[in-house]
Structures are given as C-alpha cells and as structure tokens.
Amino acid sequence: MSWSQRISGALSERRTSASLRTRQANTLGNGRIFSANGREYLNFSSNDYLGLSHHPQITEAWQKGATQFGVGSGGSGHVTGYSRAHQAFEEQLADWLGFERALLFISGYSANQAVISALAQKTDTFIADKLCHASMMEAAMQSPAQLRRFHHNDVQALATQLGKPHEGERLVLTEGIFSTHGDSAPLAEIAQATRQADGWLMVDDAHGIGVLGKEGRGSCYRQKIKPDILVVTFGKAFGGSGAAVLCDEDVATYLLQFARHLIYSTAMPPAQAVSLQAALKVVQHGDEYRARLAENILRFRQGAARLSLNLADSGSAIQPLIVGENQRTLDLASRLKERGFWLTAIRPPTVPPGSARLRITLTAAHTSGDIDALLEALYDAAC
C-alpha cells in the first residue's frame, strides 16, 4: 500500500467513525470569551483555570522580558539558550515545591517524554495508570523497558503489578488530576504501595498545580507526598505555556546529560520565563481565584445534579459530560455552539470507545450567570 493510499484510508476511517479532528483559529485569545468565524462564544473548553492568561502583571512581565532578552532564546539551553531568567525561575520553582532542582521544558509532553526515555533500560518496568496522558504512555511504549498498566486509580491492582517478578528498576506513572476524566489519583496510597515495593513514583500534575493545596502547590502537596519525579506545566493554571521537571540533584544532572528533548530543543524564550516568574507570584497569592473556581465547580455540579446530567465523578475544574457515541457528541457540541457556548467533543482514541464526551472546563473567570446559562443550554440541547 502506498503512502497516499495509507493516508487516504486512515482519513476515510476517521470520517466514517466521526473521529476526524479539526482546528479552529480564534481571534481574541483563550479567555472567558472565545471568538471564531466572526462570532463570540462563552468559552468552556479552556484550561486557563485561574483566568490568568490575560493578567496584566503577567503580560507586562512578558513584554519587559522581550525588551530585555528579545523574543527567542537563540538555541538549546546547552548552547546559548539558557538565561538568568530561566535559572531564576527554576530556582523559585524548586524552592516553592520543595525539591532540590527544577528543569524547564518547552511543553509537558516534551518533559514526560524526556524523563521516561532517558531513564528506560531494557530490564526496567514502567507501571502506568490506564488513563495516563498520551505523552507518558507513548514514551513508555516506545522505550526498551516493559510497560504494565493498572486499572484506573486501583491501588490494589497497582500493588499486584508491583508484586510481580522483575529484574531492573520500576517507575510508577500517574497523574494528579486526570485530563479527560477530571478525577484525582489517590496519591498517598499509590506512594505508599510504590515505596513498599522499592519503586520510584512519577506524577504529572498538569491539572493540579496552581489549583490545589496551599499557595496552589498542587496534588502532591495536598495529599502530603513527595514523588521522586514531579512534572508541572504552565499552560493551565499559570495561564502561559511550558513545563518543568522537579527532582533531586542527581536526577537533574542525569537529565542534563541524557534527556534528548532537553538537549536538542531550542529553549523557551527568556521572556516567557520572566512572565512565568510573575505568574508564580500571582498563583502563590491567588486564594481568591482558587476560591472563585471552587464556587463555580460546586454551582455547576449542584445544577447538573438537579438536571440529571450524566457527569463523570469529578471535583476538579474538568467536568466531563459523558455522551457515548461520537456523532451524538459532535451534534450536541454543535447545538451548544448555536446557542453561543464553545465546548469541545472529546472522542476515541483520546478516551475509551463508547465514552465520547464534552470536556467542560470551568475557570475562575466564569461568572455565576455563565454557569447557570450553560446549565440551561445543556439541558435544552440534550433533550
């Protein structure tokens, strides 16, 4: 089969199953309002959980950073791309989260891939929650190590996997808050089972950092654990982009030698690091944003319960409405857009077959009126 035939066949299959992905360019940025095709929508698909993507202190910091450093880093951090702005932010992150070191990456995907790829040897075993993010799963599957999976948030199933014979090292992979389901991992129990089996624990807390715990320190802080490796990202509650790996001194030094995603990628712009320093300060003092988000989550869930909407069991800003069939989910999203609400249909292979959903995300920027209007639209559109 030729490349053209293979590509045509794959696209045809996606179209037939209502799984074809498309992109939509917006014209106002990713805030409370989403603008596309000359129309404005209330945005319930953004990961900007605290509503900081347009915060004046953060945007001003980026502008000042660009004036000082320019708009790009100019190279890998191992060549010329590592600036004092990067170093300062890494030091602030490590101190804030209680680790010896932090290393900045261009994205959370890159950070997860880099760590797993650099650690893996043929005799090792990765043990991952079945709902772990694609960046973790793909890296583990492509590595020389063995991949085992355990039922979602099932600590006993994890313990069973940890009890199986092994040769090399074992790394348990999980998320703090799961990106498509919105529920939290039982990190304290997972950490205990991992420690008892003499394994290492790696937590991706992309959706918990900035939102949970004192000063927004995230899922691990809230559950009073310290994983061997913590990945945090800045494209959600921080309102920006990029990621960091938190670890001890030796692991950081090792990654600087062997993490190809770090060594061979252009570093994030120094101006971005400057803006993230400003974002960290806002997050640390952002109890009002976290309180507003919590109020919005509670209001939405209480309203959804009264309307008997089929929500997943989630206490986070991610509130999946399970629909089931791909086309029904797309049709529901389309009807909501007609009413002025931007929601995204999440379909297989991102989620298991038969569990297509609207991934409703709430932010601190939403008003109580926004929440009530969404609930009314959901009820009307679903009937």
C-alpha positions, -999 to +999 in steps of 0.1 A: +000+000+000+014+034-010+017+064+013-012+081-005-034+050-001-025+046+035-032+083+043-065+083+024-076+051+041-068+064+076-086+097+070-116+079+055-118+057+086-117+087+109-145+104+089-167+073+089-164+070+127-170+107+133-135+108+148-118+133+124-100+161+143-101+197+131-087+230+144-104+264+148-085+296+148-097+321+174-092+359+172-093+371+209-070+347+227-081+319+251-101+337+278-136+337+291-148+347+256-138+326+225-141+344+192-142+325+159-158+330+124-169+364+134-189+353+164-182+353+202-189+324+225-187+317+262-156+295+264-160+263+284-131+245+268-101+264+282-075+251+306-069+286+319-083+275+353-075+307+373-081+331+344-045+343+343-038+342+306-046+380+303-035+390+338-019+425+334+011+417+357+019+386+337+015+401+302+035+432+313+063+409+326+065+391+292+067+425+274+095+436+297+113+403+292+111+406+254+125+441+256+155+428+277+161+394+261+144+396+227+117+373+215+136+340+213+163+321+232+185+316+202+193+279+209+194+249+231+200+256+268+232+236+264+245+261+239+233+297+243+196+294+251+198+292+289+195+326+305+195+341+340+157+343+336+154+306+332+178+299+361+159+322+384+125+307+376+139+271+381+153+281+415+120+297+425+100+266+414+123+242+433+121+262+465+083+266+462+077+229+456+104+215+480+127+199+455+165+202+450+162+210+413+138+221+386+145+219+349+124+238+324+110+222+292+091+236+263+060+216+270+046+190+293+046+165+265+083+170+260+090+168+297+072+134+301+088+120+270+123+132+281+122+117+316+108+083+306+131+080+275+162+090+295+155+066+324+144+035+305+166+004+301+157-030+288+154-046+322+132-018+337+094-018+341+070+011+338+037+006+356+011+032+345-025+040+353-046+031+323-057+067+319-023+083+320-017+111+294-006+101+259+028+117+264+036+092+292+021+062+275+038+068+242+072+073+257+068+041+278+056+020+248+085+032+226+111+027+253+131-006+257+115-011+291+085-032+297+051-014+302+025-027+325-008-010+332-032-010+362-069-002+364-076+034+368-069+046+404-070+010+416-042+008+443-047-029+448-042-035+410-010-014+412+002-035+442-004-066+422+017-053+394+044-042+418+044-077+433+053-094+400+089-106+394+112-080+379+148-075+370+156-038+368+140-007+383+103+001+383+087+035+378+050+041+386+033+066+364+002+086+373-014+120+370-025+142+399-058+151+382-067+131+350-070+153+320-101+137+303-119+124+334-112+151+359-108+129+390-079+128+414-054+100+419-052+085+454-016+097+455-009+089+492-019+052+487-001+050+454+031+065+470+029+040+499+025+010+477+054+022+455+077+028+484+069-006+499+079-022+467+111-001+464+099+016+432+100+052+421+070+074+416+065+100+388+034+123+389+022+146+361+003+173+379-005+195+349-041+200+361-035+203+398-006+227+400-017+262+408-052+250+418-048+226+447-031+229+481-015+258+499-004+285+475-016+262+447+013+238+452-008+210+437-020+175+442+011+161+458+013+188+484-024+185+491-020+147+497+012+152+516+035+132+494+068+139+476+072+118+444+107+110+431+098+130+399+071+157+396+061+172+363+042+205+363+030+225+334+023+262+329-004+260+301-032+256+326-035+275+359-004+296+352-020+309+320+011+305+299+029+275+285+059+253+291+067+228+318+092+218+345+106+186+360+111+186+397+136+161+411+168+157+432+202+169+422+215+137+407+184+131+386+186+167+373+223+163+364+215+130+347+187+145+326+210+173+316+233+147+301+208+123+286+174+139+281+174+144+243+142+165+243+161+190+265+195+189+248+183+191+212+154+216+215+155+253+214+149+266+249+118+285+258+122+323+252+137+341+282+107+365+281+084+335+287+105+326+318+102+362+330+064+361+326+062+327+344+080+342+374+053+368+375+026+341+371+041+322+400+037+352+423+001+356+413-005+319+418+011+319+452-012+347+463-042+336+443-065+323+470-093+345+457-090+328+422-090+294+437-120+302+459-139+315+429-131+284+409-142+262+437-175+281+439-180+277+402-173+239+403-198+235+432-225+256+415-221+237+382-222+202+398-252+211+420-271+224+390-261+194+369-274+170+396-308+188+396-309+184+358-297+147+360-269+154+336-245+124+331-214+139+345-183+120+354-174+119+392-151+149+392-144+176+418-120+194+396-123+222+370-127+194+344-163+183+343-168+157+316-204+152+303-204+116+291-225+112+259-212+079+244-215+079+207-191+101+186-217+116+163-241+123+191-213+142+210-205+162+179-241+171+174-245+182+210-214+204+207-228+219+175-262+227+191-244+244+220-223+265+196-255+277+180-265+289+214-232+307+220-212+282+240-179+268+230-174+232+241-152+205+226-161+170+218-135+145+231-136+112+212-116+080+209-088+073+207-083+101+234-109+084+255-121+047+255-145+036+228-181+044+236-173+071+261-172+102+239-178+133+259-179+170+262-150+181+283-164+210+301-138+231+319-146+258+344-124+287+353-123+315+379-131+339+351-166+325+347-195+342+365-224+326+382-245+338+353-222+320+329-226+287+348-264+290+350-267+298+313-245+268+304-266+245+325-298+257+308-283+253+274-270+218+282-304+207+294-322+222+264-296+209+239-296+174+254-334+170+253 
